[in-house]
């Protein structure tokens, strides 16, 4: 099992910044990537950013140039720096871990952290 704990959400005005953190613990051997997703009310969960073990990153078009994903291996922490926030970024943000083990893929989720951007 892998445990993921997110933090850093909150209320911010449009144009502001927040930094989300995701701390991974447990059986993280075989970790392939850590990913941030978000889900707004009435909408499907969508991928926001991903970072692999070799630090390859990928972003949703809607956040490119504004969000940056990074990782600190010493503390098993992945960050999502969010700048120039817009009201449409309002959502619950979830941390997700992709683990490859025993020729199977496993996906784990954190509990989520609320981000609210006011106009």
C-alpha positions, 0 to 999 in steps of 0.5 A: 500500500502507498499512502498519499497526503496532500496539503497546501490548498486554500482560498486565493484571489485570481492572479495569486499563487498556491503550492500544493504538497503530496507526501508519499509513504509506504510501499513506494518501491516500483513507483513510476510517477506521481500525478496531480488531478483535479475535480471541479463540481459537476465535472470529471476528474482531469489530469493536471500534471505528472512527473516520472521517476526520471523527472519527465513532466507533462501538463494539461494544456489549461495549466501550461506556463502557470503550474510547475510540478517538481519532486524532492526525493529525500522527503518523498514529496511532490509539489505543484506550484500554481501561479496566475490562478484563475477562477476556473482552477477551483477544484479539489486537487488529488495526488495520485501515484502509479506503481508498477509491481509484480507485472501489474499496475497499481494506482493510489489516491490521496484524500484531496485538498480544496483550492478555491480561486475567487474572482 
